[in-house]
């Protein structure tokens, strides 16, 4: 799988990240580090513990990383969850938004794993 194909599989913007990071080798290097970031794990743990302030910070960090790497789909879902958690509590909409983030994260990591295995 090429880096471009990985971006397509993730629902991400390859042209934008290439513009930002200047070359495909740099994009691949940062992308391969994505799954070692602890933001998503911290988000899941915080939600399980009903610590919504920590969940907000983790979702916000995840959103920022995704924006920097132009991982569009996951950036959008983590942004929506961030806004839902901004008030400091769990709302009716937070549950479905959290599930969407989990799905988008899983798809992203699977695509990156396919890139890593090639």
Order of alpha helices (4+ residues) and beta strands (2+ residues): alpha-alpha-alpha-alpha-alpha-alpha-alpha
